[in-house]
Amino acid sequence: MFKKIIKKLLNFLSKLTVEQEEVVGVDIAPSCIRIAQLESSKKKWTLTKLGYKYIDGISLDNVVENPELYVNKLQQLLTSSKIKTKSAAVSIPVSSAIIKVVDLPLMTDEELKEAVATDSLWENSVQLADNLEEYSIFWQVLKRDTAENQMNLLFVASKLDDIDHYLNIIRQSGLNPVVVDVRCFATRNALALRNDLDKDNSPVAIVEFGAFENYLLILHQDSPFISDIYISEKDRNSLMDPEASEELLKSISGRFAMQISQMISSYQSKYKIKGIGSLLLSSTMPVIDRILVHFNEAMPDTTVEVFNPLINVTIPENLVEKSSAELNSSIFSSALGLATRKLDVFGYYEYVTGTNNINLLPNRENVKNQEKMKFLSRWGIVIFVIIAIALGVWNFLISEKEVERVDKLLVEYNLLEGIKNERQMTLTDLNIKKNSLEGTLKATNNMTSNQGFMYSVLLGINTAVPNQYLKLTKIEYEGDDELIVYGMSTNDGNILKFIDNLTKVEVIDKASLVTMSVETISEQTLKSFTIKCTLASQKTIDSRGETDGN
């Protein structure tokens, strides 16, 4: 019963926070930046903000080589669109992400959390060649099959360096990133605005037919199927030419459609699905309307249309012209899909729905905890005001005599409580001082009598530091064979590597992380950490030496 009450309370809090979250979707493409903001009420969506800025000197490497250009354009967009929301959702290219559905033996949630915490799970199932510490990883359970005793896990990862390129643009523009999605899934999330596409529960396929990325995404019952589509540089240039001949466009469309048909057949064979409900094109190509005709001719068994995510969205008059000024509405699909996202502070999606909730933000748990505390603080004030009003009404309703009696009792109680607290604080302070003095005395005696041993300890700690990106700030000897090590690093991976190295030091028996927090120093984000080290006894060291000798 108690568990049910707690679950309902968490569900209420999570739903309340999700409804209050405001997020602006920021789609950063090599050639353009697009932003969008939405409101939702009773499953109906309203477009509140929309804007775009084109980038001069189009290049795939623009985001990496010229981030200042994107920062400037984004700031202009935020100003012209009158965006007040600071929370932003941004996407990374599909080419920067690793997306896999992993088959695993059936596990409970507790067993899965333990397995996920080990590098070996990802190394064996995903087979990443690089160091896992270089990646931001997201995973979620797609399906549990008790009959087959197995489960499906969605694995999404991207290198931290690739993500940082986009996060730096967001932060330097004055926004606070709360979600990092993958562009294909951001576009897929825009389907939430179209409740007319999957009424028969048949799969919907999205084809990105763009100048920089080309892929097919099919998502049915939360199982994604994604595959790259090859377009030669010659064909790509032809598609960008508004004057291209119909014969040439028909030929290119035929080759493109053949690849898509083969991919759909592979999907149908793998998941035992009979057909595709809709095939939606998302494209920035100027000839997309002409291409569409040839696609329908090449794929007569499939309905092909240009994806318009705004069909069922309420558009205010001030945004009608802007929303129809582009080549086609699919251009906004990624930004709109990002605008549907939420930070999901209390895990609403985990309790209520299987909605795609991919987030590769490296420090997402810290961000969630910060927002959680803000929410609880706000509601704490509200609760205090409600209690104060209730007490006021209560005092008004009871008799004057009763008020006097209660007030007298409250004064006496507060007086006694104050005396009690003062004495308790005095006693606590004395105990703390006593323990501190005893610990200091013991530590001093131990350090004096074991100078050689302490030298070995300090030397071992120094050699355990992984690289120049981790700095030690203080080391305290706590007595009882314990050391506290303080330091700062640029990322979590260095800290974990340092802990692992400490455990390998002969004179250290155990090392564990006590605290970790984020600090900004000279505009650089650093991770402060505290590590507790348990020193090995001389007997343990001797036994290790005997083992090594054998």
C-alpha positions in Angstrom: 0.0 0.0 0.0 2.8 2.4 1.0 4.7 1.6 -2.2 1.6 2.4 -4.3 1.1 5.8 -2.5 4.8 6.7 -3.1 4.5 5.6 -6.8 1.4 7.8 -7.3 3.1 10.7 -5.6 6.2 10.4 -7.8 3.9 10.1 -10.8 2.1 13.3 -9.8 5.4 15.2 -9.2 6.9 13.9 -12.5 3.8 14.9 -14.5 3.6 18.3 -12.9 7.3 19.1 -13.6 7.0 17.9 -17.2 3.9 20.1 -17.8 5.8 23.1 -16.4 9.0 22.6 -18.4 9.7 25.0 -21.3 12.2 23.9 -23.9 13.3 25.6 -27.1 14.3 23.2 -29.9 17.6 24.2 -31.7 18.4 22.4 -34.9 22.0 23.2 -35.9 22.7 22.1 -39.5 25.8 23.1 -41.6 23.7 25.4 -43.8 21.1 26.7 -41.3 20.0 27.1 -37.7 16.3 26.6 -37.0 14.5 27.1 -33.6 11.0 26.2 -32.5 8.9 26.3 -29.4 5.6 24.6 -28.7 2.8 24.5 -26.2 0.7 21.4 -25.5 -2.8 21.3 -24.1 -5.2 18.3 -24.1 -3.1 16.6 -26.8 -3.3 19.6 -29.0 -0.1 21.5 -30.0 0.3 25.2 -30.6 3.4 26.8 -32.3 4.6 29.7 -30.2 8.1 30.5 -31.6 9.7 29.8 -35.0 12.8 31.1 -36.7 15.7 30.3 -39.0 19.0 31.8 -40.2 21.0 30.6 -43.1 24.8 30.1 -42.9 27.2 31.5 -45.5 30.0 29.3 -46.8 28.3 26.0 -46.4 30.6 23.2 -45.2 30.3 20.0 -43.2 33.1 21.2 -41.0 31.6 24.7 -40.3 30.3 23.7 -36.9 33.7 22.6 -35.8 35.9 25.2 -37.6 33.7 28.3 -37.3 31.5 28.0 -34.2 31.5 31.8 -33.6 29.4 32.1 -36.8 26.7 29.8 -35.4 26.8 31.5 -32.0 26.2 34.9 -33.7 23.3 33.6 -35.8 21.7 31.8 -32.9 21.8 34.9 -30.7 20.2 36.9 -33.5 17.4 34.3 -33.7 16.8 34.3 -30.0 16.5 38.1 -30.0 14.3 38.4 -33.1 12.0 35.5 -31.9 11.8 36.9 -28.4 12.8 33.6 -26.8 12.7 33.9 -23.0 13.2 30.2 -22.3 16.8 29.3 -21.3 16.4 25.5 -21.5 17.4 24.1 -24.9 17.2 20.8 -26.7 19.8 20.3 -29.5 20.5 17.4 -31.8 23.7 15.9 -33.2 24.1 14.4 -36.7 23.3 10.8 -37.3 26.9 10.4 -38.5 28.2 11.3 -35.0 26.1 8.7 -33.2 26.3 4.9 -32.7 22.8 3.4 -32.6 22.3 -0.3 -31.9 19.6 -2.6 -30.6 21.4 -5.1 -28.3 20.1 -8.6 -27.5 20.8 -9.6 -23.9 19.8 -12.4 -21.6 16.7 -11.5 -19.5 17.6 -9.5 -16.4 15.8 -7.6 -13.6 16.2 -3.9 -13.4 18.6 -4.3 -10.5 20.7 -6.8 -12.4 20.7 -4.6 -15.5 21.9 -1.6 -13.6 24.8 -3.6 -12.2 25.6 -5.0 -15.7 25.4 -1.5 -17.4 27.9 -0.1 -14.8 30.6 -2.5 -16.2 32.6 -1.6 -19.3 32.6 -5.3 -20.4 28.9 -5.2 -21.2 29.3 -2.5 -23.9 32.7 -3.8 -25.0 31.2 -7.3 -25.7 27.8 -6.3 -27.0 28.6 -3.1 -28.9 32.3 -3.8 -29.6 33.5 -0.2 -29.4 37.1 0.1 -30.4 37.8 3.3 -28.4 37.9 4.0 -24.7 34.3 4.1 -23.3 35.3 7.1 -21.2 35.4 9.1 -24.4 31.7 8.6 -25.0 28.4 9.8 -23.6 26.1 6.7 -23.5 22.3 6.4 -23.3 20.4 3.1 -23.0 16.9 2.0 -22.4 15.0 -1.3 -22.4 12.8 -1.8 -25.5 11.3 -5.2 -24.8 11.5 -8.1 -22.4 10.6 -11.5 -23.7 10.1 -14.0 -20.8 9.3 -16.8 -23.2 12.6 -16.5 -25.0 14.4 -15.4 -21.8 15.9 -12.4 -23.5 15.6 -8.6 -23.7 16.2 -5.9 -26.2 18.2 -2.8 -25.2 18.6 0.4 -27.2 22.2 1.6 -27.2 23.0 5.2 -28.3 26.4 6.8 -27.9 28.5 9.6 -29.2 32.0 10.9 -28.6 32.1 13.7 -26.0 34.2 15.8 -28.3 31.5 15.7 -31.0 28.8 16.6 -28.5 30.9 19.5 -27.1 30.9 21.3 -30.5 27.1 21.7 -30.2 27.0 22.3 -26.5 29.5 25.1 -26.7 27.4 26.9 -29.4 24.3 26.5 -27.2 26.0 27.8 -24.0 27.8 30.7 -25.7 24.5 31.8 -27.1 23.1 32.2 -23.5 21.1 29.0 -23.4 21.3 26.1 -21.0 21.3 22.7 -22.7 19.1 20.1 -21.1 18.7 17.5 -23.9 21.1 16.2 -26.6 19.2 14.1 -29.1 20.2 12.5 -32.4 18.8 14.2 -35.5 17.0 11.1 -36.8 15.2 10.6 -33.5 14.4 14.4 -33.2 12.7 14.2 -36.6 10.9 11.0 -35.5 9.7 12.9 -32.4 8.0 15.4 -34.6 5.5 12.6 -35.5 3.9 13.3 -32.1 2.5 16.4 -33.8 0.8 14.1 -36.4 -1.7 11.9 -34.8 -3.1 10.9 -38.2 -0.2 8.7 -39.4 -0.2 5.5 -37.4 -3.9 4.9 -36.6 -3.7 1.3 -37.9 -0.5 0.7 -35.8 1.6 0.1 -38.9 5.2 1.3 -39.1 6.1 4.7 -40.3 9.3 5.3 -42.2 11.2 8.6 -42.4 13.7 9.3 -45.2 16.2 12.1 -44.7 16.9 13.3 -48.2 19.3 16.1 -47.6 22.4 17.9 -48.7 24.5 16.5 -45.9 22.8 13.4 -44.4 20.8 10.6 -46.0 19.3 7.8 -44.1 16.1 5.7 -43.6 14.5 5.4 -40.1 11.7 3.0 -39.3 10.4 2.9 -35.7 7.7 0.3 -34.8 6.8 -0.5 -31.2 9.9 1.4 -30.0 12.4 -0.8 -32.0 14.4 1.5 -34.4 15.7 0.4 -37.7 18.2 2.8 -39.2 20.4 2.6 -42.3 22.5 5.0 -44.3 21.6 5.8 -47.9 24.4 6.4 -50.4 24.2 9.3 -52.8 27.2 10.2 -55.0 28.6 13.7 -55.0 27.6 14.1 -58.6 23.9 13.1 -57.8 23.9 15.3 -54.8 25.0 18.3 -56.8 22.3 17.6 -59.4 19.6 17.4 -56.7 20.7 20.9 -55.4 20.2 22.3 -59.0 16.7 23.7 -59.5 17.3 23.5 -63.3 18.0 19.8 -63.3 16.2 17.9 -66.1 13.3 15.5 -65.3 15.2 12.6 -66.9 18.1 13.1 -64.6 15.9 13.5 -61.5 14.0 10.3 -62.5 17.2 8.4 -62.8 18.5 9.6 -59.4 15.2 8.9 -57.7 15.1 5.4 -59.1 18.5 4.6 -57.6 17.5 6.1 -54.3 14.1 4.3 -54.3 15.8 1.0 -55.0 18.0 1.3 -51.9 15.0 2.3 -49.8 13.0 -0.7 -51.0 15.8 -3.1 -50.2 16.1 -1.6 -46.7 12.4 -1.9 -46.1 12.5 -5.6 -47.2 15.3 -6.2 -44.7 13.2 -4.6 -42.0 10.2 -6.6 -42.9 12.2 -9.8 -42.8 13.8 -9.1 -39.5 10.7 -8.0 -37.6 8.1 -10.1 -39.5 6.2 -6.9 -40.5 4.0 -7.1 -43.6 4.2 -3.5 -44.8 5.0 0.2 -44.2 2.1 2.5 -43.5 3.7 5.8 -44.7 7.0 6.8 -46.1 7.8 10.4 -45.2 10.5 12.5 -46.9 12.3 15.1 -45.0 14.4 17.2 -47.3 16.1 20.6 -47.9 16.5 19.9 -51.6 15.0 22.6 -53.9 13.6 19.9 -56.2 11.8 17.8 -53.6 8.4 18.3 -55.2 9.6 16.9 -58.5 11.5 14.1 -56.8 8.3 13.1 -55.0 6.5 12.3 -58.2 9.3 10.0 -59.3 9.4 8.3 -55.9 5.7 7.4 -56.1 6.3 6.0 -59.6 9.3 3.9 -58.4 7.5 2.7 -55.2 3.8 2.0 -56.3 3.1 -0.2 -53.2 4.0 2.6 -50.7 2.5 6.0 -50.1 5.3 8.5 -50.3 4.8 12.1 -49.1 6.8 15.1 -48.0 6.7 15.2 -44.2 4.6 18.1 -42.9 4.7 18.1 -39.1 2.6 21.3 -38.9 -0.6 19.9 -40.4 -2.4 19.5 -37.1 -0.5 22.2 -35.2 -2.3 25.5 -34.4 -0.2 28.3 -35.9 -0.8 31.9 -34.7 -1.2 34.6 -37.3 2.2 36.2 -36.6 3.9 32.9 -37.5 1.8 31.8 -40.6 4.0 33.6 -43.1 7.3 32.4 -41.5 6.1 28.8 -41.3 5.2 28.7 -45.0 8.2 30.7 -46.3 10.6 27.7 -46.5 10.7 25.2 -49.4 8.6 22.7 -47.4 7.6 22.2 -43.8 9.8 19.1 -43.3 12.7 21.5 -43.0 11.4 22.3 -39.5 10.8 18.7 -38.4 14.0 18.3 -36.4 13.6 21.6 -34.5 9.9 20.8 -33.9 10.8 17.3 -32.6 13.3 18.8 -30.3 10.7 21.3 -29.0 8.6 18.4 -27.8 11.3 17.2 -25.5 11.5 17.7 -21.8 14.3 17.3 -19.3 12.0 14.9 -17.4 13.3 15.7 -13.9 11.3 13.1 -12.0 11.2 10.4 -14.7 7.7 10.9 -15.9 8.3 9.0 -19.1 9.5 6.0 -17.1 6.2 5.8 -15.2 3.7 6.6 -17.9 4.8 6.1 -21.5 7.4 4.6 -23.7 8.0 7.9 -25.5 11.4 8.2 -27.0 13.5 10.0 -24.4 17.0 9.7 -25.7 19.4 12.2 -24.0 23.2 12.2 -24.6 23.8 15.3 -22.4 27.0 14.2 -20.6 26.1 15.7 -17.2 22.3 15.1 -17.5 21.9 13.6 -14.0 23.5 16.6 -12.4 21.3 18.9 -14.4 18.2 16.9 -13.4 19.2 17.0 -9.7 19.7 20.8 -9.9 16.3 21.3 -11.5 14.7 18.9 -9.0 16.0 21.0 -6.1 14.7 24.2 -7.7 11.3 22.6 -8.2 11.2 21.4 -4.6 12.3 24.8 -3.3 9.5 26.5 -5.2 6.9 24.2 -4.0 8.3 24.3 -0.5 7.5 28.1 -0.4 4.0 27.4 -1.7 3.4 24.8 1.0 4.7 27.2 3.6 2.3 29.9 2.5 -0.7 27.4 2.5 0.2 26.3 6.0 0.5 29.9 7.1 -2.9 30.8 5.7 -4.4 27.7 7.3 -3.0 28.6 10.7 -4.4 32.1 10.3 -7.9 30.8 9.6 -7.6 28.4 12.5 -6.6 31.2 14.9 -9.5 33.3 13.7 -12.1 30.6 14.2 -11.1 29.4 17.7 -12.0 31.4 20.8 -9.9 34.2 22.2 -9.3 32.3 25.4 -8.2 29.2 23.5 -5.9 31.4 21.5 -4.2 32.8 24.6 -3.9 29.3 26.1 -2.4 27.8 23.0 0.0 30.8 22.5 1.2 30.4 26.1 1.8 26.8 25.6 3.7 27.5 22.4 5.9 30.1 24.1 6.7 27.6 26.9 7.4 24.9 24.4 9.6 27.1 22.2 11.5 28.2 25.3 12.1 24.6 26.5 12.9 23.5 22.9 15.4 26.4 22.7 17.2 25.4 25.9 17.3 21.8 24.8 18.7 22.7 21.4 21.4 25.0 23.0 22.5 22.2 25.3 22.4 19.7 22.5 24.5 21.9 20.3 27.0 22.5 23.1 27.3 18.7 23.7 27.6 18.1 20.0 30.4 20.7 19.6 32.3 19.3 22.5 32.1 15.8 21.1 33.2 17.0 17.7 36.2 18.8 19.2 37.0 15.7 21.3 36.9 13.4 18.3 38.9 15.8 16.2 41.6 16.1 18.9 41.7 12.3 19.4 41.9 11.8 15.6 44.6 14.4 15.2 46.7 12.9 18.1 46.3 9.4 16.7 47.1 10.5 13.1 50.2 12.4 14.3 51.5 9.4 16.2 50.9 7.1 13.3 52.6 9.4 10.8 55.6 9.9 13.1 56.1 6.2 13.6 55.5 5.2 10.0 57.3 7.9 8.0 58.6 5.4 5.5 55.2 3.9 5.0 53.5 7.3 4.5 56.2 8.2 2.0 55.2 5.0 0.0 51.6 6.0 0.2 52.2 9.6 -1.1 54.4 8.2 -3.9 51.8 5.7 -4.9 49.0 8.4 -5.0 51.2 10.6 -7.2 52.0 7.8 -9.7 48.2 7.0 -9.8 47.3 10.4 -11.3 46.3 9.5 -15.0 47.3 12.7 -16.8 47.6 16.4 -16.8 43.8 16.8 -16.8 43.5 15.7 -13.2 45.0 17.8 -10.3 45.2 17.0 -6.6 44.4 19.9 -4.3 44.7 18.4 -0.8 45.4 15.1 1.0 44.2 14.6 4.6 45.2 11.7 6.9 42.1 10.8 8.9 43.7 8.2 11.1 42.5 4.6 11.4 44.4 3.9 8.2 42.3 6.3 6.1 43.3 9.1 3.7 41.0 11.7 2.0 42.2 12.9 -1.4 40.8 16.1 -2.9 41.2 17.1 -6.5 39.7 18.4 -9.7 39.4 17.0 -13.3 38.0 17.9 -16.6 35.8 14.8 -16.9 34.4 11.8 -15.1 36.6 9.3 -17.0 39.8 10.7 -15.5 38.4 10.5 -12.0 37.3 6.8 -12.5 40.7 6.0 -14.0 42.4 7.6 -11.0 40.3 5.5 -8.6 41.2 2.4 -10.5 44.9 3.2 -10.4 44.7 3.8 -6.6 43.3 0.4 -6.1 46.4 -1.0 -7.8 48.8 0.8 -5.4 50.4 -1.8 -3.1 50.0 0.3 0.1 46.4 1.1 -0.6 43.7 -1.5 0.1 40.6 0.3 -1.2 39.7 3.5 -2.9 36.2 4.8 -3.3 34.5 8.0 -4.5 32.9 10.0 -1.7 31.6 13.2 -3.4 31.7 14.8 -6.9 30.5 18.3 -7.9 30.7 20.6 -10.9 32.6 24.0 -10.6 33.3 26.7 -13.1 36.8 28.2 -12.9 38.0 30.8 -15.4 35.0 29.8 -17.7 36.1 26.2 -17.6 33.8 23.5 -16.3 35.6 21.2 -13.8 34.6 18.2 -11.7 35.7 18.5 -8.0 36.0 15.2 -6.2 36.7 13.6 -2.9 38.1 10.0 -2.7 38.5 7.9 0.5 41.5 5.6 0.6 41.9 2.7 3.0 45.5 1.9 3.7 46.7 -1.7 3.6 48.1 -3.1 6.8 51.7 -4.3 6.9 50.4 -7.9 7.1 48.4 -7.4 3.9 51.4 -5.9 2.1 53.6 -8.8 3.2 51.1 -11.4 2.1 50.9 -9.7 -1.3 54.7 -9.8 -1.6 54.7 -13.5 -0.8 52.0 -14.1 -3.4 53.9 -12.1 -6.0 57.1 -14.0 -5.2 55.4 -17.3 -5.7 
